[in-house]
């Protein structure tokens, strides 16, 4: 938001330069910069009055004008502007003037006619990016007055970046109140004389829900002067705030919004039919807006309607069918308070950005509507004339009172500095916060309606801190008693695991918890996503249910920048719903694509495969790796036959596999990456390593070659061996697999290495043979295995 210093000082004028005021505001929590109203000075340009204008004898598009520039004689100036005509006041650059951009004005002869100056447009004076003719000035502008003086160009602009909680500062009044509180200077409000109601026309207003629209005020003003123009002082203030002058009535609504912080809208009353209704949209309703965009209203969006249907998107933009135009003689002013929750997101959903929605989303004072309506009425009567009619008001007559309990002991504890009780009362009193003392060191604070960001005790403490001055609070070490603690030895920290993954050549990424709905639906169709009420973008409108939804775009971003070999991982929270409650689950996920190894001479290049990523995951499990099983399973996002469910006992800990070919095709991916995702709570405990003495007795090894069906997994074979109940079996490994000649179709030969040892004695040959036979019988029983001959 941009505001003029001259305008601001009409409301509050502390004895300080604007640079000092800006520094104080920044220290008070508002971010802003100061800009000059004009980057270049304008000298030698005065108000000129066109007294006479005749067509140029040698050029149809030129006029020879006689201009009163306050020099006691008329200047002859040749002008080609289409709006040059007798009677208007315009900027006149005298001979010797230098315009912004370096154009020097000299005596000239145009098509044989002498010209002693130049009549200027707004663009030529750097007051606008474009213009279609001369800059017309007020009729009462005095010829010869320097244009910089007439337009008060000796000004500075405050460019404010207002945080979402300080919507009360989005106006001259709001900023003046904050400066007044910081400096203790009085706020001077404009004089609002009592409006004389002459007519009796009223429009009925109906509010469907007071929670959506707590207050709505409106007034009919008729018999407007259609030839009225916005005065120069108002045009300039709007321009310096970044708003283009359109029509006197529209300009007044914008002016009041900047001055008081109340967005307003003016309807052409002759185009309205029936009562005004504020209600939620019904499915399929449409409205064509002022920018000529046809909008299909989403279900439950807030609308302003009459008997004919929607006439405005509440809090965002008005409709074209009831817009004010050059021939409008009767208007209905709207001054309403819409709840932030009812308006938030509407503009972004339709890609509409307006000053009104910017303010409504941050909150508008529910007690300001009548005051703003009276101010707008005053300006209309001053500029356009007209006949006023009674105000129609619907909703709550008074805003709800907010009271907060404030304890001095808590304030001192939070600020870490002693602030006297009298100082607290004085500082909060500058914000019009009324305090009523309670027994002890507490007050009950009554908050004004325009400070809707103050709702809890901490808010009031923050206000005291910033008004007192953070620079006055000395820096001291924080005094706190912290009991040293450490997690159990069996429980790893996430930071330690992340460092381990990074040490193996993976790069950590941090992606948004908001993801694209279509991508997430493709990756995790069985889990319903949580839709955001107010997304920051259409393609980031749901909460993630899987970290893959962020890893895949991150991979594509890197691949588009010639990073062909990518290893990415992320630790984050995923969001699901269970019995109406939002459940957050901490997860660890990774994505690998490209070559298995960096480019080198020692081995041939090959793409990364399932077993490469499986080895990385097993490395994460550390000394607990034996507790995990990788079972072939089906996942909607993973390649059938190249996917596995990871279990620890009977608990599912995560998934690993190659992305599904159909998904790769639908998403138009350059290749199929390998991914994994683990539940952090299920893998964080790894147990404590226990030392055991080495056996003093020799071990014995037996090798078995068994024939099993092709679909029998290695894990099942080893589980059957361990389940045979041989107590002195210390190790079982698979060291060879054979398929081919000598085996039936659908079978494979698996070679097992069995290691036997007893720490108390040397095993006998008979004991080892018996143990081998027991294991063979278990394999035959569990898997139908036979000994390969």
N, C-alpha and C positions, 0 to 999 in steps of 0.2 A: 504494500500500500504506500502511495506517495501523498504527502501533504505539504502545503505551502507554509513557510515560516510566517509570512505576513498574516495569513489566515489564522494560524495557531495563536499568534500574539494578540489577536483581537479577543481571544478567550482567556488566555493566561499569559502574563508578561513578567516573568521573573527577572531580577537584575543580574542577568548573565548572558554571555554570547550564546549563539545557537550551538557552537562547538562545545561549550561547557554544558549546555543542556543535554546535548546528545551523549556526552560522556556520562553524565549522571543517569540518564535513562538506561544506558548500557549496563552500568553498575546496578541498576534497579531491575535488571532482568529482561530488557527489551533490546533486540538487535536492530541496529539501523546504521545507515550511511547518509552523509550530507552531499547533495549535488547542487550545482548552480542552476537557477531557473533558465539562464541563457549561457551557453558555452562561449558566445562571442557578444561583444557589446554592439549596440545599435546606436550610431550617432549620425546626425544630419538627416534623420527621418522624423517628420512631424505629421500632425493631423492636417489633412487637406480636404477642402470642400469644393466639389465640382460644381462650378457656377454655370458653366456653359459647355455643351458638347455638340460638335458638328462632325459630319462624315468627312474623312480625309479626301481631298479632291483627286488623289492619285491611287487610292487603295480602299476597296469596299470594307475591309475588315479592320481598318484603323479609324480612330476618332481623334479629332483635335479638340482637346479639353482646355478650358480656362479654369484654373484652380486657385482658390484662396488658401495660401499656406501661412497666413498670419504675418506677411511681410509688408502689408500696406499696398500691394499691387498684385494683380493677377498674373500667374505663371502660365505660359502656354506649354502644354505637355501632350505629346502624341501617345496614345494608349491603344492597345489592341485587345484588352480584356472584354469578354462578352457582356459583363455586367456593368461596365462603365456607363454612368448616366447622370443626368443633372440632379443635384440635391443630395447625393450621398456623401458621407464622410469616409475617407480612405487614407491609408498611410501614403505619404508623399516624400520621396527621397529627393533632397535638394542637390543641386550641383555641388560636387565636392564630397558627398557622402560615400562611404564604402560599406556595402552590404555584407552580411555574413556570407562567407565563401570567397570574398575578395573582389567582388564586382564593384568597380569605381564608377560613380555617376558623373558624367560630363555633359557639356552642351553638345547636342547632336542635331543632325538634319536627317529626317526620315522622309524619303520620297519627296524631297524638296521643301519640307516644312520644318522649321526650327522647333526643337523640343528642349526645354530648360528644366529637366528633372525626370522623375519616373514615379508612376503610381504602382504600388507594390501589392503583391499577393501575400498570403500567410506563408507560403513555401519560400518565397524570396527573402522573408525575414526570419527564416528558420523556426517558425512557429508551428509548422505542420509539414508532414512528409509529402503531402500533395494538396493541390488546390485547383479549383476550376475557374477562378477569376480573382478580382480584387478583394482584399480583406475589408469588408464593410464594418464600419464602426458605429457607435451609438450616435443618434441624431443630435444629442446635446454636447458632443465632443467639440472642444474649442479649437478652431483652426490655429495652427502654429504651435500647439502643445507638443513637446517631444513625445514620440510614440512610446518610448521607454517609460516616461512619466505617466502617460495616459493609461497604459496597460500594467503599470507597476511591475516592471520587469526586474527591478532591483530586488530580487528575492532569492531565497534558497529553498531547496526541496529536501524534506526528510523522507528517505526511502526506508520503510520499516519492513522487517521480516518478523511478523507476529507469530509467536508459538500458538499451537491449537488451544491452549487453556486461557489465552488472554484475548479472546474475541471482543472483550469490552473496550480494547484499545484501538479497534478498527474504525475510528472516527476522530474528528477534531475534539469533540466533547470528551471522549474517552481518554485521549492522549492528554488533553488539558487537565483532566482530573488526576492523572498520574503525576504530571509535572507539579500540580498544585500540592499533592501529597508529599512529593520529594522536597519541594522548596518552601512549603507553607505559604505559597502565594494564593490570592483569591482567584476563583473562576468567575469570569464575567459572562453571563448568558445573554443571548440576544433578546431584545424587548419584544414580547409577543402580546400585542394589544388584543383585547377581547374581540373575537370575530362577530360581526353583526349578521345574524341569520335573517335573510330576506325572504326566502322561499320555503316551501314545505315538502319538496320532493325527497323521498327516501326509498331505498331498496332494502328489502328484507334480507337478513343474513342468517343462515342456518349452519351450525357446526355439528358434524356427525360425532366427533369425539374430542373432548376438551384436552385429552392427553396429547393429541396430534396438533391441535391449535388452541392454546389456552385463551388467546385474546385476538379479536378481529374487529377493527374499526374502519368505517368507510363514510364517505360524504360525496354528495352530488354537488358539482359546481357547473352552472349553466351560463349561457350568453358570453362565451369567451370571445375575445378579439382574435380572429383568425390571422390578422396581419401583424400580430405582436412578434417580436424577435427577442431572443435571449440576450440580455445586456452583456457588455464586454467584460465586466468584472466577474460575472458568473461563468462565462465562456472560458476565461483565463484560469480561474480556479479549477474548473473541470479539466482543462487541458493539462495543467501542472499535476493533476492527479491521474493522468493517463486515460481520461474519458473524453470521447469526442462529442461535441455538441450536435444534437439531432433535431430537437423540436422543443419549444419552450416548456411544455408540460413534462416531457420526458427528462429534460435537463433539470427541472426542479426536483423530480423524484431522485435523480442521481445526486443532486446537491444536498438534499436532506439526508440521504444515506451517508454521504461523506461527513456531513456536519454532525449528525446526531447518532449515526450508527444504525438507523432503522431503514431497512430496504422497503421500498414502496413500489406500487405499480398503479398506472392510470389506465382505466378502460374507457373506450368510447361508449358513453352511457346510452346513446341512441342505438347501439348494436347489441345491447343486452336485452334478454327476454326473461322476465320473471325474477325469482329470488336468486341470491348468491348462495351457493352451497359449498362447503369445504368437506370433502369426503374422499374415501379411498377409491382407487380405480377399479373398475370391473374388467374382467378379461376381454380383450379384443377392442377396447376403446382406443380411439386415435385422436390426435390433435396436431394441427399444423402451427408451428411456433413462429415467433417474430423473425427468426432467421430463415424462414421458409422450409424448415426441415419438418417432414411428416414423421411423427413419433407414435409408435404403437405402445401404449402404456402397459407396463408390466403389472402383474397382479399386485394389488394393494398399494400402489404408488399414490401419493397424496395429490389431489387435483382441486382446482377451483372450477366450479361448474355453474351454469344457469340452466334454465329449462331446456335449452337447445343441446346441452351436453358440455364437455370440457372446454374451458376458455383459457386455462393457464395450468402449467405444471407448477404446483405450489412450491414457492421458495426458490424456483430455478429460472423460469422464463414464461412470459405471457404468450397468449395465442394470437395468431394473425387476424382471426376473424373479428376481434374486438379491439384491435390496435388503434392508437391515436394517430391521426394524420393531419395534413395541413388544413383541412376543412372542418375539423372537429370543433364543435361549439359547446358540447356538454360532456363532461367527464365524470367518472366515478373513481375517486381515490381509494386505494386499498392500503391500509397500514395494519399488518398482521404480525403475530408472533407464532411461528411454526416450530415445533419441538425438533431439536437436532436429530433425534432418532427417526423422525418421520420424513426428513428431507435427505439425510446422509445417504450418499451413494446414488441417488437418482440422476444427478448430473453426469457422474462418471459412467453409469450404465448406458446413457444415450450420447456420451462424448460431448456433453454440454458443460461449459465453464462460464459462470457468471459471477459478478460481484455479489449478487444477492445470495446465491447458494453458498459462496465462500463464507459469508457471515452467518447464515442460518445454521450451517453445519457446526459452527463454533458456539452458537447460542446468541440470541437477541434478547435484550431486556424485556420481560413480559409487562413492564409498567410504562413503556415508552410510546406505545401506539398512539394514544390520544395527543400527546405533546407533539409528536412528529406530524400528525395530521394537521394540527393547528399551524405549525410552522410552514408546511407545504401550502396550506390555504392562504396564509399571509403573503407568500411569495407569488402565488398565482394571481391574487388580486392586485399585487404591486406591478406585475409584468403583463398579465393578460386581461386584467379586469374581470368582470363576471359577477354572477349572483350566487351567493352561498346558500346552502340548504342544511338541515339538521344532520348531526352525526348519528350514524347507526353503529351501535356497539353490541357485540355478542361475545359470550365467554365469561371468564372471571372478571369481576369488577376491580379486584385488587390482587396483585401477585401474592403467592403463598410466602409466608414469613419463614425465614431460615434462621434458626438459633443454634449457636455452637458454644459448648463449654470450653473455656480456655483457662489452663492452670499456669500460673507464673513459674512454679517449680519445674514443670515439664518444659516450658519455654527455655529456661536457663539451662536445663539439662541438654536439650537438643542443640541450642546455639553454642553452648560451651562458654557462655559469657553472661555476666550479671547485667540485666537491664531493669531499671527501676520501674516500679508500678506506675508512677506518674508518666514516665516516658512511654510505656506501653499504651496507656490510655490516650496520650496525645497523638502518637503515631497512628493508631487505629482510628482515632477520631478524624484525622485528615482524610481517611478513606470513607468517611460517613458510616463507619461501623460503630454502632452504639453499644456501650458496655454497661452492664448492671452487675455490681459487685455482689458476690456470694460470701458466705461465711468461710473464712480461711483465705487462701491465696488465689481464688478462682473468680472468673467473671462469666456471665452469660452474654455472648456477643450476638447482636442482631445485625445480619448482613443485608446490605442494600440489594435490590432485585437485579441490578446490572452486574453484580459480581457473582455470577452463577458458577464460577470456578472455586469458590470458597464453600466447602461443605464439611470439612473435618478440622480438628484441632491443629493438625500439622499445617494446613493451609494458612491459618492465622499466624502461626509461628513463622512461616516463610515470609509473610507480609511484614511482620515486625522486623525480621532480619534484613530484608532488602531496603526498607525505609530507614532503619537505624544506620545501615551502611555496612556491607560485608568487609569493606576495607578498615572499618573501625574495630572489628572483632579480631583480637590477636590470635596468632597461630600458636597452639599449644599441643603437646603430645596428648594423644587420646588416652585417658586413664580408664583402663578396663582390666578386669581379672579374667584371664583366659586359661582354662584348665587344659594342659597339654594332653593330646589324645592321638591315637593312631589306629587305623583300621586293623581288623584281625589279619594275621599273617596269611591265612588261607584266602583272603579276599584281595584281588588285584585292584588297583586304581585305573580309571579310564585313561588317565594321562600316561601311565606306564605302558599300557597296551598300545596306545597311539604312537608312542615313541618306538615301540618294537616294530610296528608296521612300517613306520617311516624309515627305520634302519634297514628294512628289507627292500627299499627302493620304491615305495609307494608315496604318492603325494596326497596330502589331506586337502579336502575342499570343504567349504561351508556354503551350503545353498539355502535358499528361502524355504520356510515351512509352508509357503503358499505355492501350489503347483498347478499345471495345466490340467483341466478336468479330463480331456480326451486321452492324454497320455497316461494318466493315472488309471482311468477306467480300463485301458488296454493292459496295463501291467498288473492290476489288482482288481479284477471285475467282481470278485466275490465279497468285497468289503465296501460298504457304503461310505462315501466320502462326506466330510462335514463342509457344507457350503458356507462361504463367508457372506455376511450381510452387507459388508462395505468393502469389496475387494479393491486393491490398488490398481488392478488392471484386469481386463476380461480373461486373459490367459493365465491369471494367477488367482483363481476364484474359489479354490477348495484347499483344505488342509491336507497335507500328505499322509497317506497310509503306508507308504513304503519309501525308503530312501532312494530306491532306483529311479523314482520320478525326478529327482534332482541330479543324480549322477549321470544319467544318459544325456541331458542337455549340456552338462559340463564337459562330457567327453566330446560331443559334437562340436562344441565351441573350440576346444583345443585342437581337434582334428582339422577343423577349417583353417587353422593357423599352422599347418604342416607338422603337427605333432602326431606322427603315425603310431608310435609305441606309447601307450598311455596306461598308467596304473594309478587309479584314483580310489580313495576311501573317504568315508564320512562317518562321524559319530553324531547322532542327533535323535530327536524325539519324533515319533509318529503318533497320529491322532485317530482314534476310532470312537464309536459310540457303543455303550453297553447299558441297556435298561434306561435310556434317556440321559445317561451321564457321559461326559467326555473323558475318555481314558487315554493317558499319555504313556507311551512305551518307549524306553530308551533302546536304541538299536545301533548296530555297527554293520556297515555295508561297504562293499568294494566292487570295482569294475575294472576289468583288464581287457585290452584290445591291442591288436598289432602283433609284432614279433614276440616270441617267447623269451628271447635273450637280446640284449643290445647288439648292434652290429659288431661283428668280430671275425677273426680268422680261424678260431679253434674249432668251430662247429658250424654245420650248415644252417642256414636260416629256415625257421619253421614258425607257423603261427602258434600263439598261445592256445592251450587246450584245457580240457576239464581237469586233468590231473595236475597241471601246473598250479591252477587256482586251488585245488584241493590241498596240495602241499602247503600253500600259503596259509590256508585256514587251519590245518593241523598244527602248524607252527605256533598259531595263536593259543592253542589249547595247552601248550607246554607239557608239564609232567602229567597232566590229566588227559592227554590225547587218547589213551587206551579206553577211556570211559565213553567216548563218542562213537557213534555208528553212522555211516553214510548209506542210506537205503534208497534204492531207485524208487522214484515216486513221480506223480504227475502234478505239474503246476501250470496254471493257464498262461504264464509269461515265459515258461522255459521249454526248451527243445525236448520232445519226448525221446527217452533213451539217453539223453545227455543232461539229466537233472537228478538231483538227490535231495532227500529230506535228511537233515542232520538231527540225530537224536542223542540224548544223554539219559540212559535208562529208558523210560517210557515218555519222557518229556521232549517235545519238539523244540529244538533250539534255533533252527533257521533253515535256509534253503541255499542251494548252490547249483549252478548250471549255466548252459548257453542259452541266449535269448531265442525265443521261438521263431522259426523261419517265417511264419505268417505275420508275426509282429514286426520282424525286420522289414518285410515287404510293405506292410501297411504304413509304417513310420518312415519308409524310404531311407533306411539306414545304410551306410556304405558297407557294413559287415556285421556279423553277429558277435557282440561282445560276450565275455564270460562275466557273470555276476554272482555275488553271494550277499546274504543278509542274515545277521545273527541277533538274537535277543540278548541284550547286554546282561540283564539280571540272571539269565540262564547260564552264562559262560564266565561270569566274573569270579566265581569260586573255583579254585584249582586244587585245593588241598595243600597240606604242608608236606614237602619231601621228607622222607624218613630214611635215615642211614641204616644199613644192614651190613653185618660182617661178611666178608668173603668166605665161602666154604673152603675148608681145608682138604676136602675130599674131591676126587676127580669127577667130572661130569661125563655122561654117556649120551651119544646122539644116535637116533634112529631116523632113517629117511623112509617115507612112505610115498608111493605113487598111486593115487586113487583116481577112479573114473567116475565122474558125476555128470549130470545133465548140464548143458551149456548155460541155462538160466540160473544156476546156483551161484550166488555171489560169494566172494572170498570171505566176507564177514561171517556168513552163515557157516562156512567150513571151520573157521577158527573158533566161532562160538560153540560149535558142536564138540571140537577137541577140548576146549576148556571145561565144557560141561560134562565131560566123561567122568570126572571125579578123581583123577589121578593127582594125589597131593604133591608128589615130588616132580611133577612136570613144571619146569621153570621157564620154558620158552617154546613157542610154536610159531613157525614162519613158513610162508609160501615162497619157494625160491624158483619155481619153474611152472610153466603152463604149456601143454602140447596139444595141438589139434592136427588131425591128418590121418595118414595111413595107419591101419591097425585099429582105428576107433570107429564106432558106428556114427552115422550122421546124427548131429544134435548132442554129441558127447564131447567132453574135454578131459584131459589128464592133468591133474594138479599134483605137484611134488611138494610134500610137506617135510620140513625139518623139525624134529622133536628133540628137545634137550632135557635130560633128566639129571637131578642132583638132590642129595640129602645132606644137610649141614652136619649131621651127627655121625654118618658112617658112609662106607662105600657100598653102593647098590650092587646087588648080585645080578648075574645075567638072567636068572629066572624072573626076578622082579621086573627087570626092564622089558623082557619079552611079554610078561603078563600085562604090564601097563600098555605096551604097544597094541596087544590084542584087545584090551578094553577100549582103547581109542578107536580101533578099527571097527569094533562092534557098534560104538556110538555113532560113527559116521554112516554105517550101513543103516542103522535104525532111523537116524534123523534125516538123512539125505538120499538114501538108496545108493550109497557109494559102494564100489567094489574095488578090490586091489587089482591094479593093472599088472597083467602077466607079461 
